[in-house]
Amino acid sequence: MKFKRSLRTHLLLLYVMLAVLSGIIVPLAGVRWTLSEFRGYLQERKKYDVDELAGSLLSLYREEGVWSGTRAADVLRQASKVPMAELYDAEGRRVFPAKSAKHGAVYDLRSIEVRGAAGLPGAPANRELKSGVNRIDLYSDGRLVGSMLLTLPSLSGKTEIMFAKRLGQITMTGAVLMIVLACALGFFVAGGLSRPILKAAGQARRISRGDYGTPPDGTRSEGHTGIREIDALSESVAELGRSLAGQENLRKRLMVDIAHELRTPLTVVKSQVEAFVDGVWEATPERLNACVAEIDRLSDLIEEVEQLTRLEGEALILQTEPTDLGVFLEKMLSSFKPLFARSDIDLSWTLEENVTAGIDAGRFRHVIENLMSNARRYTEPGGRVQVRLGTSDGRAVIVVEDSGAGIRPADLPHVFDRFYRADASRSRGTGGRGVGLAIARAAAEAHGGTIAVESAPGEGTRFTVTLPLDCP
């Protein structure tokens, strides 16, 4: 089984690795660069001290015209920054230190590499001085007047070693503190990241078991963490739970409604038939017709459910053709006119001309039939129903508006759900089965259109259907 780490452990290890890398590699590179700059500083400082000493000796020579051993010795003894220096004249005779030189002895300086020159116009500055013996030639008025031999210690001397040691100690102390701080910070940050994710995962598991409510501890997994992605995840899981809870409630209500719709006609037919069998009732034509009416009611319900299933099915193929919606609606509304008149409802329409859309006339009739049937059923006698056809934003717009009882705001989001009916304005007593509007929506969407509803209690209801215009 593959080992799995928690998010907190993973983030903590990542913080520690970054802290180790930043606490060791970066400081080591910094120490290396600092030491390199320090060596460069020592080198430049040594060149400056040598140039200053050479300038003092040349000034002395120009004053006297010859090398004065006593005064040159004073200058060289006072040069504390260049302690190990020897002075020779142009012939190679040692001027300082005189006590160690044989009288009149001449030394061959040609074997010593010239590392720089002083007092000669255009002469190169001191080249990089090195540990050991370095030769610096002295010029006055373009003439070689002497040479200095400087015995320099290694640049990796005691001062540099102490500096590097101290710098290393400070760097390691800072690295250790950085690692400890990173571990502490990583612990809290990793915990802050993992807790909301674990809560979201726990709620997802509860949702998978059918528990769509809040977590057992009463907390809300969508609490804000300040991290957009984690907040979005938590909110999505919570929204999923709320959506599934709503769907579960609708499913239960759907099953209750279907059972009621099936039970009522079956109970009526069963009681009638049992009465005929027991001889309680005589099988008169009126009673037999009542049984047939209940059976027709069952058949109509089954037909509507099958119709809705076909409209919502993926394999639905529409036989669309360009249709003048004004002519199409005129014929349908004219057929509804007598029915509305018998219900004492004023039906009127305003249809814009030359509004063409590609529709399957047989399928799209379901939209208009269900909207008109719905308007007639829930409009009181003496009321009115208006139908309008127009265009907006490149789409055909059909509006069916009634002056009925209206729909409560809590019921509006569900009016297109299967078998959904509000208890007040959409009661079973009016005879609807709660499938018509679901059929209307499915048929409209199958044509690439939309259907929407606006309503308020006591102010009537307005359904709006939009369809893409058929543009040649």
C-alpha positions as CSV (number, residue, x, y, z in Angstrom):
1,M,0.0,0.0,0.0
2,K,1.4,3.4,-1.0
3,F,2.3,5.6,1.9
4,K,0.1,8.8,2.0
5,R,1.0,12.0,3.9
6,S,-1.5,14.4,5.2
7,L,-1.7,17.9,3.7
8,R,-0.4,19.4,6.9
9,T,2.6,17.0,6.9
10,H,3.3,17.7,3.3
11,L,3.2,21.5,3.7
12,L,5.3,21.3,6.9
13,L,8.0,19.2,5.1
14,L,7.9,21.7,2.3
15,Y,8.4,24.6,4.6
16,V,11.3,22.8,6.4
17,M,13.0,22.0,3.0
18,L,12.7,25.6,1.9
19,A,14.0,26.8,5.2
20,V,17.0,24.4,5.0
21,L,17.7,25.4,1.5
22,S,17.4,29.1,2.2
23,G,19.2,28.7,5.6
24,I,22.2,26.8,4.2
25,I,22.7,27.3,0.5
26,V,21.9,31.1,0.4
27,P,24.0,31.9,3.5
28,L,26.9,29.8,2.2
29,A,26.8,31.7,-1.1
30,G,26.6,34.9,0.9
31,V,29.6,34.0,2.9
32,R,31.6,33.0,-0.2
33,W,30.7,36.3,-1.8
34,T,31.5,38.3,1.3
35,L,34.9,36.7,1.7
36,S,35.7,37.3,-1.9
37,E,34.8,41.0,-1.5
38,F,36.8,41.1,1.7
39,R,39.9,39.7,0.0
40,G,39.4,42.3,-2.8
41,Y,39.2,45.0,-0.1
42,L,42.4,43.8,1.5
43,Q,44.2,43.8,-1.8
44,E,43.1,47.3,-2.7
45,R,43.9,48.5,0.8
46,K,47.4,47.0,0.4
47,K,47.9,48.7,-2.9
48,Y,46.9,52.0,-1.4
49,D,49.4,51.6,1.5
50,V,52.2,50.7,-0.9
51,D,51.5,53.7,-3.1
52,E,51.4,56.0,-0.1
53,L,54.8,54.6,1.1
54,A,56.3,54.9,-2.4
55,G,55.1,58.5,-2.7
56,S,56.7,59.4,0.7
57,L,60.0,57.9,-0.3
58,L,60.0,59.7,-3.7
59,S,59.2,63.0,-2.0
60,L,62.2,62.5,0.3
61,Y,64.4,61.7,-2.6
62,R,63.4,64.8,-4.6
63,E,64.2,67.0,-1.6
64,E,67.7,65.7,-1.1
65,G,68.6,64.4,-4.5
66,V,70.1,61.2,-3.0
67,W,68.9,58.5,-0.7
68,S,69.4,59.4,2.9
69,G,69.6,56.2,4.9
70,T,68.6,57.9,8.1
71,R,65.6,59.8,6.9
72,A,64.5,56.8,4.6
73,A,64.7,54.6,7.7
74,D,62.4,57.0,9.6
75,V,59.9,56.9,6.8
76,L,60.0,53.1,6.5
77,R,59.8,52.6,10.2
78,Q,56.8,54.8,10.5
79,A,55.0,52.8,7.8
80,S,53.3,50.4,10.2
81,K,50.9,49.2,7.4
82,V,53.8,48.0,5.3
83,P,56.1,46.6,8.1
84,M,58.4,44.4,6.0
85,A,60.0,46.7,3.4
86,E,63.5,47.1,2.0
87,L,64.9,50.0,0.0
88,Y,67.6,49.8,-2.7
89,D,69.1,52.5,-4.8
90,A,69.2,52.5,-8.6
91,E,72.5,50.4,-8.6
92,G,71.0,47.8,-6.3
93,R,72.8,48.9,-3.0
94,R,70.6,48.4,0.0
95,V,69.6,51.7,1.7
96,F,67.4,50.2,4.4
97,P,67.9,48.2,6.6
98,A,71.5,49.3,6.4
99,K,72.7,47.3,9.5
100,S,72.2,44.0,7.6
101,A,74.0,45.1,4.5
102,K,77.6,44.6,3.7
103,H,79.4,47.9,3.0
104,G,79.1,48.8,-0.7
105,A,77.4,45.4,-1.5
106,V,75.3,45.4,-4.7
107,Y,72.3,43.1,-5.0
108,D,70.9,41.7,-8.2
109,L,67.1,42.5,-8.2
110,R,66.4,41.3,-11.7
111,S,65.2,37.9,-10.5
112,I,62.3,39.5,-8.6
113,E,59.2,40.2,-10.7
114,V,58.3,43.9,-10.9
115,R,54.8,44.2,-9.5
116,G,54.4,48.0,-10.0
117,A,56.1,51.4,-10.5
118,A,55.8,54.7,-8.7
119,G,56.7,58.2,-10.0
120,L,56.8,57.3,-13.7
121,P,54.2,59.1,-15.8
122,G,52.0,56.6,-17.6
123,A,53.4,53.7,-15.5
124,P,50.9,51.0,-14.7
125,A,49.4,51.0,-11.2
126,N,50.4,48.3,-8.9
127,R,49.5,45.0,-10.2
128,E,47.8,42.5,-7.9
129,L,50.2,42.1,-5.0
130,K,50.9,38.5,-3.8
131,S,52.2,36.9,-0.7
132,G,56.0,36.8,-0.5
133,V,58.4,39.3,-2.1
134,N,57.1,42.0,-4.4
135,R,59.3,44.6,-6.2
136,I,58.1,48.2,-6.7
137,D,60.4,50.4,-8.8
138,L,60.7,54.1,-7.9
139,Y,61.1,56.7,-10.6
140,S,61.9,60.5,-10.4
141,D,61.7,62.6,-13.5
142,G,61.5,59.5,-15.7
143,R,64.6,58.0,-14.2
144,L,64.9,54.9,-12.1
145,V,66.1,56.0,-8.6
146,G,65.4,52.9,-6.5
147,S,63.3,49.9,-5.7
148,M,61.3,48.7,-2.8
149,L,61.1,45.0,-1.9
150,L,58.0,44.2,0.1
151,T,57.6,40.9,1.9
152,L,53.8,40.5,2.3
153,P,52.1,37.9,4.4
154,S,49.4,35.7,2.9
155,L,46.1,37.4,2.5
156,S,44.5,34.5,4.4
157,G,46.0,35.9,7.5
158,K,44.8,36.0,11.0
159,T,42.5,38.9,10.4
160,E,40.7,37.2,7.5
161,I,40.5,33.9,9.4
162,M,38.9,35.6,12.4
163,F,36.5,37.5,10.2
164,A,35.4,34.4,8.3
165,K,35.0,32.5,11.6
166,R,32.8,35.2,13.0
167,L,30.8,35.5,9.9
168,G,30.2,31.8,9.8
169,Q,29.0,31.8,13.4
170,I,26.5,34.6,12.7
171,T,25.4,32.9,9.5
172,M,24.8,29.5,11.2
173,T,22.9,31.1,14.1
174,G,20.7,32.9,11.6
175,A,20.2,29.7,9.6
176,V,19.1,27.8,12.7
177,L,16.7,30.5,13.8
178,M,15.3,30.6,10.3
179,I,14.7,26.9,10.2
180,V,13.0,27.0,13.6
181,L,10.9,29.9,12.6
182,A,9.9,28.3,9.3
183,C,8.9,25.1,11.2
184,A,6.7,27.0,13.6
185,L,5.2,29.1,10.8
186,G,4.7,26.0,8.6
187,F,2.9,24.2,11.4
188,F,0.4,27.0,11.9
189,V,0.0,27.7,8.1
190,A,-0.4,24.0,7.3
191,G,-3.0,23.6,10.0
192,G,-4.9,26.6,8.7
193,L,-4.9,25.2,5.2
194,S,-5.7,21.6,6.1
195,R,-8.6,22.2,8.6
196,P,-11.1,23.7,6.1
197,I,-10.2,21.1,3.6
198,L,-10.7,18.3,6.1
199,K,-14.1,19.9,7.0
200,A,-15.1,20.0,3.4
201,A,-14.0,16.4,2.9
202,G,-16.0,15.4,6.0
203,Q,-19.1,17.1,4.7
204,A,-18.6,15.5,1.3
205,R,-18.5,12.1,3.1
206,R,-21.7,12.9,5.0
207,I,-23.4,14.0,1.7
208,S,-22.4,10.6,0.2
209,R,-24.2,8.9,3.1
210,G,-27.3,11.0,2.5
211,D,-26.8,13.5,5.3
212,Y,-27.1,16.9,3.6
213,G,-27.3,19.0,6.7
214,T,-24.7,20.9,8.8
215,P,-21.8,19.0,10.3
216,P,-22.3,17.3,13.7
217,D,-20.2,19.9,15.5
218,G,-22.5,22.7,14.3
219,T,-19.7,24.4,12.3
220,R,-20.1,25.6,8.7
221,S,-17.5,24.2,6.3
222,E,-17.8,27.3,4.1
223,G,-16.3,29.6,6.8
224,H,-14.0,32.1,5.3
225,T,-10.2,31.3,5.5
226,G,-9.0,34.3,3.4
227,I,-7.8,31.9,0.7
228,R,-10.0,32.1,-2.4
229,E,-9.5,28.6,-3.7
230,I,-10.2,26.9,-0.3
231,D,-13.2,29.2,0.3
232,A,-14.6,28.3,-3.1
233,L,-14.1,24.6,-2.4
234,S,-15.9,24.8,0.9
235,E,-18.7,26.8,-0.5
236,S,-19.1,24.4,-3.5
237,V,-19.4,21.4,-1.1
238,A,-21.9,23.3,1.0
239,E,-23.9,24.3,-2.0
240,L,-23.8,20.7,-3.3
241,G,-25.3,19.6,0.1
242,R,-28.0,22.3,-0.1
243,S,-28.8,21.4,-3.7
244,L,-29.0,17.7,-3.0
245,A,-31.1,18.3,0.0
246,G,-33.5,20.3,-2.1
247,Q,-33.5,17.6,-4.8
248,E,-34.1,15.0,-2.1
249,N,-37.1,16.9,-0.8
250,L,-38.4,17.3,-4.4
251,R,-38.0,13.6,-5.0
252,K,-39.9,12.7,-1.9
253,R,-42.7,15.2,-2.8
254,L,-42.7,13.8,-6.4
255,M,-43.2,10.3,-5.1
256,V,-46.0,11.5,-2.9
257,D,-47.7,13.4,-5.7
258,I,-47.3,10.5,-8.1
259,A,-48.8,8.1,-5.6
260,H,-51.7,10.4,-4.9
261,E,-52.4,10.9,-8.6
262,L,-52.4,7.1,-9.2
263,R,-54.2,6.2,-6.0
264,T,-57.3,8.5,-6.4
265,P,-58.6,7.2,-9.8
266,L,-57.6,3.7,-8.9
267,T,-59.6,3.9,-5.6
268,V,-62.6,5.3,-7.4
269,V,-62.6,2.6,-10.1
270,K,-61.9,-0.1,-7.5
271,S,-64.8,1.0,-5.3
272,Q,-67.2,1.2,-8.3
273,V,-66.2,-2.2,-9.6
274,E,-66.5,-3.8,-6.1
275,A,-70.0,-2.3,-5.7
276,F,-71.0,-3.7,-9.1
277,V,-69.6,-7.2,-8.1
278,D,-71.3,-7.1,-4.7
279,G,-74.6,-6.0,-6.3
280,V,-74.7,-2.9,-4.2
281,W,-74.8,-0.7,-7.3
282,E,-76.3,-1.3,-10.6
283,A,-73.9,-1.0,-13.5
284,T,-75.7,2.0,-15.1
285,P,-74.2,3.8,-18.1
286,E,-73.5,6.9,-15.9
287,R,-71.5,4.9,-13.3
288,L,-69.6,3.0,-16.1
289,N,-68.8,6.4,-17.7
290,A,-67.5,7.6,-14.4
291,C,-65.1,4.6,-14.3
292,V,-64.0,5.3,-17.8
293,A,-63.3,8.9,-16.9
294,E,-61.1,7.9,-14.1
295,I,-59.2,5.4,-16.3
296,D,-58.8,8.2,-18.9
297,R,-57.4,10.4,-16.2
298,L,-54.8,7.7,-15.5
299,S,-54.1,7.4,-19.2
300,D,-53.6,11.2,-19.5
301,L,-51.2,11.2,-16.6
302,I,-49.1,8.4,-18.1
303,E,-49.2,10.1,-21.5
304,E,-48.0,13.4,-20.0
305,V,-45.1,11.7,-18.2
306,E,-44.1,9.8,-21.4
307,Q,-44.3,13.1,-23.3
308,L,-42.1,14.9,-20.8
309,T,-39.6,12.0,-20.9
310,R,-39.4,12.2,-24.7
311,L,-38.9,15.9,-24.7
312,E,-36.1,15.7,-22.1
313,G,-34.5,12.7,-23.8
314,E,-31.1,13.0,-25.5
315,A,-32.4,11.2,-28.6
316,L,-35.1,13.7,-29.3
317,I,-35.0,14.8,-33.0
318,L,-37.0,17.9,-33.9
319,Q,-38.3,18.4,-37.4
320,T,-38.0,22.1,-37.5
321,E,-38.9,24.5,-40.3
322,P,-39.2,28.3,-40.6
323,T,-42.6,29.2,-39.3
324,D,-44.4,32.6,-39.0
325,L,-45.1,32.6,-35.3
326,G,-47.9,35.2,-35.8
327,V,-49.9,32.9,-38.1
328,F,-49.1,29.9,-35.9
329,L,-50.3,31.6,-32.7
330,E,-53.4,33.2,-34.4
331,K,-54.7,29.7,-35.3
332,M,-54.0,28.2,-31.8
333,L,-55.5,31.2,-29.9
334,S,-58.6,31.3,-32.1
335,S,-59.2,27.6,-31.1
336,F,-58.9,28.6,-27.4
337,K,-61.3,31.5,-27.7
338,P,-64.6,29.6,-27.2
339,L,-63.2,27.7,-24.3
340,F,-62.1,30.9,-22.5
341,A,-65.5,32.4,-23.3
342,R,-67.3,29.6,-21.6
343,S,-65.2,30.2,-18.5
344,D,-66.1,34.0,-18.7
345,I,-62.4,34.9,-19.2
346,D,-61.4,37.6,-21.7
347,L,-58.8,36.3,-24.1
348,S,-57.0,38.8,-26.3
349,W,-53.7,38.9,-28.2
350,T,-51.3,41.3,-30.0
351,L,-49.1,39.6,-32.6
352,E,-46.3,41.3,-34.4
353,E,-46.1,40.4,-38.1
354,N,-43.2,38.6,-39.9
355,V,-41.7,37.0,-36.8
356,T,-40.2,33.8,-38.1
357,A,-38.5,31.0,-36.1
358,G,-37.5,27.5,-36.8
359,I,-39.9,25.2,-34.8
360,D,-41.3,21.8,-34.8
361,A,-44.9,22.8,-34.9
362,G,-46.2,19.6,-33.3
363,R,-43.7,19.8,-30.4
364,F,-44.0,23.5,-29.9
365,R,-47.8,23.3,-29.6
366,H,-47.1,21.7,-26.2
367,V,-45.7,25.0,-24.9
368,I,-48.6,27.2,-26.0
369,E,-51.3,24.6,-25.0
370,N,-49.9,24.1,-21.5
371,L,-49.5,27.9,-20.9
372,M,-53.0,28.6,-22.1
373,S,-54.5,25.7,-20.1
374,N,-52.6,26.9,-17.1
375,A,-53.8,30.5,-17.5
376,R,-57.5,29.4,-17.9
377,R,-57.3,27.1,-14.9
378,Y,-56.0,29.7,-12.5
379,T,-57.9,32.8,-13.7
380,E,-61.2,33.5,-12.0
381,P,-64.3,34.2,-14.1
382,G,-64.4,37.8,-15.2
383,G,-60.6,37.9,-15.5
384,R,-58.4,38.3,-18.5
385,V,-55.6,36.6,-20.4
386,Q,-53.3,38.5,-22.8
387,V,-50.9,37.0,-25.3
388,R,-48.2,39.1,-27.0
389,L,-45.7,38.3,-29.7
390,G,-42.7,40.5,-30.5
391,T,-38.9,40.5,-30.9
392,S,-36.0,41.6,-28.6
393,D,-32.2,41.2,-29.0
394,G,-32.5,39.0,-32.0
395,R,-35.0,36.6,-30.4
396,A,-38.8,36.0,-30.7
397,V,-40.6,36.8,-27.5
398,I,-44.0,35.3,-26.6
399,V,-45.7,36.6,-23.4
400,V,-48.7,34.9,-21.8
401,E,-50.1,37.1,-18.9
402,D,-53.1,36.4,-16.8
403,S,-54.9,38.2,-14.0
404,G,-55.2,35.2,-11.7
405,A,-54.3,34.6,-8.1
406,G,-50.6,34.7,-8.7
407,I,-47.8,32.6,-7.3
408,R,-46.0,32.9,-3.9
409,P,-42.3,33.9,-4.1
410,A,-41.4,30.6,-2.3
411,D,-43.1,28.6,-5.1
412,L,-41.7,30.5,-8.1
413,P,-38.4,28.6,-8.3
414,H,-40.3,25.3,-8.5
415,V,-43.2,25.9,-10.9
416,F,-41.4,24.1,-13.7
417,D,-40.6,21.0,-11.6
418,R,-42.4,17.8,-12.3
419,F,-45.6,17.4,-10.2
420,Y,-45.0,20.6,-8.3
421,R,-48.0,22.6,-7.3
422,A,-48.3,25.3,-4.7
423,D,-50.7,24.6,-2.0
424,A,-52.7,27.9,-2.4
425,S,-52.8,29.1,-5.9
426,R,-51.9,25.8,-7.6
427,S,-54.1,23.4,-5.6
428,R,-55.1,19.9,-6.8
429,G,-58.7,20.8,-6.6
430,T,-58.4,22.8,-9.8
431,G,-57.5,19.6,-11.7
432,G,-53.9,20.1,-12.7
433,R,-51.4,17.4,-12.4
434,G,-48.2,19.5,-12.1
435,V,-46.7,18.2,-15.4
436,G,-47.8,20.8,-17.9
437,L,-45.3,23.5,-17.1
438,A,-42.5,20.9,-17.0
439,I,-43.5,19.9,-20.5
440,A,-43.6,23.5,-21.6
441,R,-40.1,24.1,-20.4
442,A,-38.7,20.9,-21.9
443,A,-40.3,21.8,-25.3
444,A,-39.0,25.4,-25.2
445,E,-35.5,24.3,-24.3
446,A,-35.5,21.6,-27.0
447,H,-36.0,24.4,-29.5
448,G,-33.0,26.4,-28.1
449,G,-35.3,28.7,-26.3
450,T,-36.1,29.7,-22.7
451,I,-39.2,30.1,-20.5
452,A,-39.4,32.3,-17.5
453,V,-42.1,33.2,-15.0
454,E,-42.9,36.4,-13.1
455,S,-45.7,36.5,-10.5
456,A,-46.8,37.9,-7.2
457,P,-49.8,36.9,-5.0
458,G,-52.9,38.8,-6.2
459,E,-51.2,40.4,-9.2
460,G,-51.4,37.6,-11.8
461,T,-48.7,35.7,-13.6
462,R,-46.6,36.4,-16.7
463,F,-44.8,33.6,-18.6
464,T,-42.2,34.6,-21.2
465,V,-41.0,32.3,-23.9
466,T,-38.0,33.2,-26.1
467,L,-36.9,31.5,-29.3
468,P,-34.0,32.2,-31.7
469,L,-35.2,34.0,-34.8
470,D,-34.8,32.2,-38.1
471,C,-32.7,34.7,-40.1
472,P,-32.3,33.8,-43.8
